[in-house]
Amino acid sequence: MNAKLTLSLEKDVIEQAKEFSRKQHKSLSKLVENYLQQITRSVPHEEHITPLVAELSGLIKPDRVKRRKDEYAAYLTEKYR
């Protein structure tokens, strides 16, 4: 069953949304409905990891990351003294 919903938005946001909906060949109401369905799903959306990211994951050990961050922070401190 459909029901009405009134929203208050900035005028430029509304115009951009209308243009986007025209380009998508969908009504603005349907786009908003789809968006609200997406963000309120009970199952969290799992992010897709690309093959390259999966391949690179774990190459740098956590202790080295911390050391690199510390070294970079020291470099920036020295640079902007």
N, C-alpha and C positions, 0 to 999 in steps of 0.2 A: 504494500500500500504506500503510495506516495504522500508526502506531506510537504508543506511550504516551510522555507527557512529564510529569514531575512538577515542579511549580513551588512555591516558597515565597513567599507574599505575605501582606501584612497582612490580618487578618480582615475589617476594614471594607471594604477594597478588593474582596475576594472577594464580600462581600454586595452591594456596589454593582454589581459586574460581573454577578452573577446576576440582579439586578433588571433591569438594562439588557438582558440577553439575553432575559429573559421578555418585556419590552416590544417587542423586535425580532422576537420569534417565531423565534429562532435559538438553537442550542445555544451555550454558552459556548466549547466547543471550536472550533466553526466560526468564531465571532467572533475568537478568538485566531489561528486559522489564517489567516483573511483579513487580519488586521492584519500578521502576520509576512510574508505574501506581499507585501503593499503596501510594507513598509519594506525588503524585500530585493530588489526588482526592480532589474535592471541598468540600465534606462532611467530616468533621474531624472524625477520627476513635475514637469511644467511648471505653474507657477502661472497661474491664470486672472486676467487683468487686466480689470476692469470697464470699460465704455465711458467712464465719467466719469474714471477714473484715466488711461486712455489719452489722453483729451482734455486733461487737465491736465498731463501729462508734458511736460517741456521748457519750461514757461512761465517758470520761475525759473532763471536762469543760475547755474552752480556758483559763480562768484565772488561773486554776490550772497548765496547761501546762506551761504558762509563769513563774509561781512561781517555778515549778520544774526545768526549764531551769536555772533560776537565782540561785537556790540552788546548782545545779550541777556546774555552772560556779564558784561560790564561793568555792565549794569543790576543784575543780581543781586548782584554784588560790592558795589556802592554801597548797594543796598537793605538788605543784611544786615550792614553794617559795625557 
